[in-house]
Amino acid sequence: MLSFITKNRFLPVWLLGLCLLPALASATPPVGSDAFAQAVERLQVKSYKEREAAVAALISSQDERVKPVLEAMLNARLFYTKKDKITVIGIKTKDGFSITGVLDQKSLGNASKSQLKKIKVNNKLRRILRAGIAALALSDPAPEVRLSAVKQMYGKLDNAGIQILTAHYETETDSKVREEIQTLLHIHDLSSDDRNTVLKAVAALSKSLHPEVRNKLELLKDSTDQEISAASGDALKHIEGQLAFYAKVKTAFFGLSLGSVLVLAAIGLAITFGVMGVINMAHGELIMLGAYTTYVIQQLMPQYIGMSLLVAIPTAFLVSGAVGILIERLVIRHLYGRPLETLLATFGISLILQQTVRTIFSPLNRSVETPQWMSGFLEINPALSLTYNRLYIILFCLLVFAVLFLVIKKTSLGLSVRAVSQNRAMARAMGIRASRVDALTFGLGSGIAGIAGVALSQITNVGPNMGQDYIIDSFMVVVFGGVGNLWGTLIGGFSLGIANKFMEPWAGAVLAKILVLVFIILFIQKRPRGLFPQKGRVN
Amino acid sequence: MFYMLKGDRGGQALLLLLSIAVVLIPVLNLVVPEGHALHVSTFTVTLLGKYLAFALLAVAVDLVWGYMGILSLGHGAFFALGGYAMGMYLMLQIGDRGVYGNPDLPDFMVFLNWEEVPWFWQGFDSFWFAMIMVALVPGLLAFVFGALAFRSRVTGVYLSIMTQALTYALMLAFFRNEMGFGGNNGLTDFKDILGFSLQSDSTRVALFIASAVALALGYLACRAIVVSRLGKVVVAIRDTEDRVRFIGYRVDHIKLAIFTFSAVLAGIAGALYVPQVGIINPGEFSPLRSIELVVWVAIGGRATLYGAVLGAFIVNYSKTYLTGAAPEVWLFALGALFVLVTLYLPNGLAGLSKKKEAAV
């Protein structure tokens, strides 16, 4: 029965019993299954004092069934049957309660309210219960559970808790949990009466980024003791420097994530506009189609949301790619060499696509679900945590870029694409079917737009107007980076994203965007061919 | 004065129609009693007045696109700036008749808890100052933007995208409340102009006449440019810019002059539009609006000037009709127009009747 609790963890739980009820500590508590049963029975007594003793006994019984009992008791779900005096956990149902025995953990079916008697708790008991549950969590075998148990104790520590933690610290093996406990103990030491303890704690905490530390140090800075005041001032300065640094890192991360969105949206355009010289104003709508494909696939497989995204990526590529090839064959093919006309015609197509989506799916935004593995965040330290969906989008963007780069540089299709874009007549003379290459290139660029749509569906609204929000940004990225240069698009997108996010704190989101636009307009005047102009490109 | 219309059959017809309309429509609206078969409702007068303002805007676009080859996707911005200048004047005429009844501040400023009218609103209570601004603000923006762009020889598609970015940036800016132009809602709830109520029939008719006269004058001015020697250089720039430069013309100066003039015309169109529709908001800056007006010109026929007027009337009439009768069809129809006209009607409707006459 005790096998799952290592001998090491026995101590703190036992100590808790001591601290909670010193009176009880004199008698060695019985240990094991019998002790548990006895303690549970004692819970049914009338007096709160007796019940406190019972709880303490329960905790020191070391039984694995203790935790659910304590939690049930805290949530007012612990009862005993009036007839047989069996202690049960009751879950409220439509008529009465569904009850489970505490000792054998077997379901006893339903019981009406009148058949049960609640085991009541008062505030003091609640406190004891909470501390008990936390202490039990400290002895959990999983380090994550222990860590969160320690974290929950911030600001709620009393002397009893300190004793538990100090004791537990000796036996703790996980470094993260140890660190957390140490911080907690040092924070507690800050309020100590002993000067040396305080100074030691201040020194130790000068590296901690925990918000509580700062609050406490702010208070200490006004201390009458010169040395303490100076030490905490120094520590605060150090901490604030660290925080400012991490705030910058965070902004850079947001910038990278915005940049990767821009790159994803623009990279398809870098192919159609940059390599082929076609102005495709319907590019935004091809992104939108990708996002709607994700939505439709989620509707088709609602029970596999996590999988749906993986299915959506190739599907969106095919859908947008097919629409792109259709556009190329039907319209753009007739307009090569007339870029302004292409612009107008593709704009017309974008209006038609928008209205089509609006007619089929309604003008309202659709919600695309985020799979489990993309939600949540990666906590690096208390001042810096990165959300998974943004992290994944950065990685996804780099992956798409790498694949596209390889396709253009290493495959025979890529070779033909480059040949046709550099010298169409010569390429045809060498036996390349230029019009087929055009269609495939346009399909490739459009398909990438569809993939971008899958990614964007995870972070923005999916609606008929979403394409319009990205088209101007995409063109800006491509023009800024240098037309016909994939690297330019990547670097242009990331630098615009980062610049935007670093301006946001003092300029506000909208003004930052305006400033970036104005900057690009001015930049293009200076360098009309962008950051990385392509040499010898045939216009 | 009419030498410039020699050989311009479309222009002659347009001016004739405008003269007739200026005489006939006021009579039909004000003199012919309501209910009579020939009565023209004030609603129709205002609608026609709005189309006339759009037509002037289309002429301005045709001048730079049709004749000079610059596809500006930002002319909506100049139009809207002119409109805002007019809107600011009208806003300050409201006085204490606003919802909050504040005699000095427009409603939205009261709403934002502003103490006083910001500096850039100073002077707009004078009609003539506002009218100068109607021309000056769009003209100045076009001048600065054009001076930068043309000197560094940004051309073709790049220039189009830059103009689009310009109007997009302005749209974002005007959506901000802190800009002091009414934010999302823009300027509206106007009461009167030069002391005449905007609701009265005679003011509406006067605005219609003003729009018709402005269109006629704008048309003549553009026509005068087109038939002059300057016009010949402009067309040459469109066809082979480099060669014109090598001959010794200052291409960037010529482009800048025409572009700025066109922006001023667009601003005047905006100023005529606002009192007739009674509102100006940041939506006018949206890139969609600017591209839409390019298609008016494309449908009517580029480099004809009267084709632009024709296109503006046809597209806007269809829009008024379709958005009322079948709103979901409108974008399909507009999209199809874009595609079909560029594919099958490169010279627009004007090109149907005769061979490219104005290409010289």
HADDOCK unambig.tbl for C-alpha pairs under 7 A between the chains (distance, minus, plus):
assign (segid A and resid 339 and name CA) (segid B and resid 157 and name CA) 6.81 0.50 0.50
assign (segid A and resid 340 and name CA) (segid B and resid 157 and name CA) 6.52 0.50 0.50
assign (segid A and resid 341 and name CA) (segid B and resid 342 and name CA) 5.98 0.50 0.50
assign (segid A and resid 344 and name CA) (segid B and resid 338 and name CA) 6.09 0.50 0.50
assign (segid A and resid 345 and name CA) (segid B and resid 338 and name CA) 5.23 0.50 0.50
assign (segid A and resid 345 and name CA) (segid B and resid 339 and name CA) 4.36 0.50 0.50
assign (segid A and resid 345 and name CA) (segid B and resid 342 and name CA) 6.12 0.50 0.50
assign (segid A and resid 348 and name CA) (segid B and resid 334 and name CA) 6.87 0.50 0.50
assign (segid A and resid 348 and name CA) (segid B and resid 335 and name CA) 3.70 0.50 0.50
assign (segid A and resid 348 and name CA) (segid B and resid 336 and name CA) 6.16 0.50 0.50
assign (segid A and resid 348 and name CA) (segid B and resid 338 and name CA) 4.75 0.50 0.50
assign (segid A and resid 348 and name CA) (segid B and resid 339 and name CA) 5.60 0.50 0.50
assign (segid A and resid 349 and name CA) (segid B and resid 335 and name CA) 5.79 0.50 0.50
assign (segid A and resid 349 and name CA) (segid B and resid 339 and name CA) 6.96 0.50 0.50
assign (segid A and resid 351 and name CA) (segid B and resid 331 and name CA) 5.92 0.50 0.50
assign (segid A and resid 351 and name CA) (segid B and resid 332 and name CA) 6.75 0.50 0.50
assign (segid A and resid 351 and name CA) (segid B and resid 335 and name CA) 5.17 0.50 0.50
assign (segid A and resid 352 and name CA) (segid B and resid 331 and name CA) 6.36 0.50 0.50
assign (segid A and resid 352 and name CA) (segid B and resid 332 and name CA) 5.00 0.50 0.50
assign (segid A and resid 352 and name CA) (segid B and resid 335 and name CA) 5.31 0.50 0.50
assign (segid A and resid 355 and name CA) (segid B and resid 331 and name CA) 6.22 0.50 0.50
assign (segid A and resid 355 and name CA) (segid B and resid 332 and name CA) 6.50 0.50 0.50
assign (segid A and resid 472 and name CA) (segid B and resid 165 and name CA) 6.74 0.50 0.50
assign (segid A and resid 510 and name CA) (segid B and resid 172 and name CA) 6.65 0.50 0.50
assign (segid A and resid 514 and name CA) (segid B and resid 169 and name CA) 5.15 0.50 0.50
assign (segid A and resid 514 and name CA) (segid B and resid 172 and name CA) 6.88 0.50 0.50
assign (segid A and resid 514 and name CA) (segid B and resid 173 and name CA) 6.93 0.50 0.50
assign (segid A and resid 517 and name CA) (segid B and resid 165 and name CA) 6.61 0.50 0.50
assign (segid A and resid 517 and name CA) (segid B and resid 169 and name CA) 6.41 0.50 0.50
assign (segid A and resid 521 and name CA) (segid B and resid 162 and name CA) 6.16 0.50 0.50
assign (segid A and resid 525 and name CA) (segid B and resid 148 and name CA) 6.21 0.50 0.50
assign (segid A and resid 525 and name CA) (segid B and resid 149 and name CA) 5.70 0.50 0.50
assign (segid A and resid 525 and name CA) (segid B and resid 152 and name CA) 5.51 0.50 0.50
assign (segid A and resid 525 and name CA) (segid B and resid 154 and name CA) 6.80 0.50 0.50
assign (segid A and resid 526 and name CA) (segid B and resid 152 and name CA) 6.80 0.50 0.50
assign (segid A and resid 528 and name CA) (segid B and resid 154 and name CA) 6.21 0.50 0.50
